[in-house]
Amino acid sequence: MTADPISFIEPDWPAPAGVRALITTRVGGVSRTPYASLNLGDHVGDDPDAVAKNRARVTALLPGIPLWLRQVHGVEIADPSRDRPGCKADGAVTRQRGRPLAVLTADCLPVLLADEDGTAVAIAHAGWRGLAAGVIEHAVRALRTDPKRLIAYLGPAIGPNAFEVGQDVADAFLTGQAEAASAFRPGAPSKWFADLYALARLRLARLGVDRVYGGTFCTYSDPHRFYSHRRDPCTGRMASFVWLEA
């Protein structure tokens, strides 16, 4: 199978010199339906050979092999200086140059962070569970710098008109954070439409990160460009990368 050229997104954010980022779409790989075509997830039932070829194609665009994580919707933050690929974590941080950090998503929110001096970057996989549990807070703390010196980019995630959730999800955010109510609007009886982008911005603002960009995509409503687990339970994964140039 001949693959189409890789289609990817370069975040529109004022990253400092030396900070690079790239987000894949589903276009440009060799996986077959229902994973067509640039599936980078090795845990979703796709042909392992196809996934390996897709990862090799993407790695060729990067300065090195990414720190792939075993994501569990938690708050652990890995560091390539001590952790190996496949470690259990939902985010990563580095001050090493040429070491790409990565998270996989298909509706969950990828959050990219960089300090304004271009000396440290971090990434977080923020589904609603991890977001409510504090994965963004853990990633910011792992950067060990004044949050006011950070910039953030919110990558493609399920949009606020598609993410209908139950009361349990709303309660997970509203308990102890009344202002989170602004990120929910009524849906079907006992249901709410949740805005992951707004929830992430609220948490970043509480930390002191006030330069936040992105947050304009909807993975659910754009099946040509994005995988969506909510739309297609058997589906692939995109990847978001951030790194410091060597």
Order of alpha helices (4+ residues) and beta strands (2+ residues): beta-beta-alpha-beta-beta-beta-beta-alpha-alpha-beta-beta-alpha-beta-beta-alpha-beta-beta
